[in-house]
Amino acid sequence: MSDGDALERLRDICLALPEVAEKPFGGHTAPSFRIRDKLFTMTSEDGTTMMFKAGPGVQEALVAEDPERFFVPPYVGSKGWVGARLDVDQDWDEIAELVEDSYRLIAPKRLSARIEPRSGEPG
């Protein structure tokens, strides 16, 4: 999959969530996604990686389980964010779940409640 295709898939996942806006981060031009002006997903300038917020222990588990796909990103890794490579084969269902989880960590509870529970989740 080309980097452009990966970014389009990521854009589709993010923009399907309630009240999400695409807005670059700082002086960058790469797509970043926000809820109420708070970042929950960012992409690198070269389009080969993305970063998302994760709950306690998630970063360590993902990186340990699959270091080819996930990494600790510079700057925000110490705050629990996870990096995912977009230039390797990704499980897009898993990426969608991780992005939704990032959204839930950042969004107001009223908006988080509007996301349809995934199968197997309590509703």
Protein Blocks (a to p, Z undefined) as FASTA:
>chain_A
ZZklmmmmmmmmmmmpghiacddehjbfbdcddeehiafbdcdfkopaccddddehklmm
mmmmmmmlgccdehjlmnopacddfkbccdfklmmmmmmmmmmmmmcfklmmmpccdehi
aZZ
